[in-house]
């Protein structure tokens, strides 16, 4: 399969012929390529950042218009069911996005084409590229076409599997320090206790949550922190944590529910001009 044909195939799946195909190439370039290359090419991380914002805007408006009876909290929970690594990876697989990824040789050997994180990140990056090349309306049409069936049954969709893991991976993209969960209070009678926990990171309280157990309260705190971090460009203002609140000691392992690895899809042709990356959109 030639590279031009590959580009055309992916453009057909996306419903748009790119004016600047370099955007599409960058959106498909995994960060591992930069680690292997002497002269690092641009990777998809910046486009992933942009695509995440575009996706959030489009789905937030769609939920707002489709469910006029939902209050803010319910809308937030509905969006969390749509925007998570598991769902994004599923959407990426639906258009065979893994076939087009540009990976380092090491990432290829480790099954990067089927890794949930790589697929979900590339999906958001492609959406960011689509937005830059075609504009918001074309990006909106693509998202609504892809997510239309999910929007219709959003209440039936499962919750993200691991919001604490999602939060840790999000924070550790720019910091080596994991979040800490602190017990704020316990109230209610013995048979109906209510736990309140807060999640902290580098001296900042990111969110609070309540639940019938400490674990449930920590999960709610992580969900709140994810909501705030995705909604605001800057982190919440810090306050001094109470010294008497001990960290829970629980540490999560992954961001968004982007679980394990599966088999490696058949790689495409090498990117022209590079001996470090494997794959075919160029």
N, C-alpha and C positions, 0 to 999 in steps of 0.2 A: 504494500500500500504506500503510495507516494505521499510526501508531506503536504502537497497542495490539496490532494484528495482528502487527507485527514482533516485539514482545516475546514474544507467545505462540508465534510460529514458533521463535524462538531457544530459548525454554524447552522446547518440544517436542523440539528437537534435543538439549538438555542432559538431558532426562528429569526436570526439576524445575520447579515453579511457584514463583517467588520470593515470599517474604513481604515482603521489602524490595527493591523493584525499583531503588531508588537504588544499591544495591550493583552490580547488573548494569550500570546506566548508567555508573557510575564505571569499572568494569572495561573498558568499551569505549571510554573517552575517552583518546585519544592525547595524550601530553605537548605536542604542537604546539599544541593548543587553548589551553593556558594561556599560551603565548607570544604568541598573537594577541589574547587577551581582556583587556579593561581590568580586570575582576573575574574573576580566574582561577578556573575551576571545578576541583574535585578531578579528578586524572587517575589513570591506572591503575598508576602506578609502585609505590605501596605494596602494592596488591593483587597485583601481579606478584611482589614480594618474598615475600609470604606464600604465593602459589600455588606458587612454586618449591620452597619447603620442604615443602609438602603433597605435591606430586608426587614429590619425592625420597623422602619417608617411605613413601608407598604403594608405589612401584616397588621400593624397597629391600626391603621386607617380602615383596613378591611374588617377587622374585628369590631371596631367602633361603629361602623355602618351596618354590619350584619346583625349585631346583637345590641340593639338600643336599650334593652333592659338590664344589661350588665353594668354593675358599678366598677369603679377603678380597680379594686382588688381582684375581682373576677376576671376582668379583661387581662390583667397582668398574668394571672395563672393560666389563662387560655393561651396567651402568647408563649409562655414558657413551655407549653405542650407542643408548640409548633417550632420554636427556635431552640434546638439543642443538637448535640452532635449526632445522636442516633438518627433523628429525623433528617438532618442535612445530609448525612451519609447515604441514607436511603434515597433521597432525591438525586444525589450524585450518581448512585448506581443506576437509577432509572434512565439516565442519559449516557450510561457507560463512561463516565468521566474518568475513571481510573485508567482506561486505555490510553488516554492522552496526556497523562501526567509526565512531567520531565523530572526524573529522579537521579540522584547519585547512584553509583554502582552498589554502594553499601546499602542504601535504602531499598534499592530494587531487590537485593538478596534477602532483606528482612521482610519482604512482603508489603512494601509501602503502597502498592497500587490498590490494595484492599484494606488498608488501615483506616479505621473510622476517622481518626483525626486528620489524616492527609486528605481524605475525600471531602470531609465537611469544610475544612479550610479552603480547599480549592473551589468548592461550590460557591462559597461566599466571595472568593477572589474573582471568579468568573462573573458573578453578578456585579461586582464593583467595576470590572472592565466593561461590561455591557452598559452600565449606567454612564460611564464616561464617554463611550463611543456612540451610544444611541440616545441617551437621555432618559429621564425618569419615566416617561410614559411607556416606552418599549420595555424597560426593566419591570414596570408594574405589570404589563401584560404577561411577561414571562413568569413572574412570581405567582400571579393569580392563576395562571394555567397549571403551574406545577403544584400549587398548594390548594387549589380549589376543592378537591374532594376532602382534604383534611380540614379545611375551614368549615365545611358542612357538618362535620361530626367531631368538632374540637373537644366536646365534653367526653367523648368516648376514648380519646387518645390517652396513652399512659403518661404518667409524670416522668420528667427526667430521672434517670435511674440513680444519679449520684450528684446532687447539687453541691455537697461539700467537696467532692472531688473536682467538679467543674470550677468552683471558686478557687481552689488551690492552684489548679493549672493555669487559670486566668492570671492570678497574682504572680505566680512564679515565672510567667513569661517575661517579667521585668524585675523580679526580685528573687533572691535565693531563700528568703524567709517564708515559711508556711504561715497560714492564718492560725490564730489561737481562739478557742471557744471558752468563754467564761460564764459560769453560772451567776446570774444576777439575783434571782429570787426564787423561792418556792412558797406557794400559797395554797390555800384550800385545805379541806379535811383530808385525813389519811386515805380515804377511799376515792377521792377526786382531786388529787394534787395537780397543780398547774406550775410547770417549770418555765422560767424565762431565762434565755441565754443570749449572750451577745458575742459577735465574732469580731476579733481585733486583728489588725495587721500593721506592724511597724508603728505602733502608738496611736492608730486611728481605729475608732469603732466604725465598722462598715455596715452593721445591721443587727437587728434584734428579732427574736422569735419566741413564741410561746407554744407549749404542747403538753400532753399528758405524761411525757417522760423527758428526761434530759436529752436523749437522742433526738426525739421529735422536735424539741425546741431548737436544738442546734441545726437541724435540717431547715427549719423555718427561717432561722437567722441567715443561713447560707443563701436561701432563695431570695430573701430581702436584699442581701448584699449584692447578689447578681443583678437584681432588678435595678438597684440604684447605680451600680457601676455601668450598666448598659444604657441607662437613661441620662447620665451626666458625663460630660467630658472630663471633669475633675473628681478626685476622690472626696468623700465627705469630710467635713472639718473634724479634727480630732479633739478629744477631751482627755483629761487624765483618767486612766482606768483605776477603779478601786483596788487598792493593794491586797484586799482580803479575798478577792475573787480569784480562785486558782484556775489555771487553764485545765481543760478537760483531758488533754493529752491525746485526744483522738486526732489522727492525721489522715486526711483523705489522699487519694492516689491519682485521680485523673480529673481533667476538666470536662464540662458537659458530659453527658453519657456517651463517651466514645470508646467503647470497650475493645476487646481483644483483636487478634489478627486472624486472618484466614488466608487462603491460598493466594498465590501470585498470578495475576492475569498475564496473558501473553504480552510481552513488551513490544512497543512499536519501534520504528527505526530511530537511530540516534539523531540527536539534534545536530544539524549541520554546523560544522566549525567547532565542535566541542568533543573532547575525548573523555569528559568527566560525567556527562549526563546521559541517561538512557531515556529515549522516547521521541515522539514523533511530531508534535505540532510545531512547525517552524515557518 
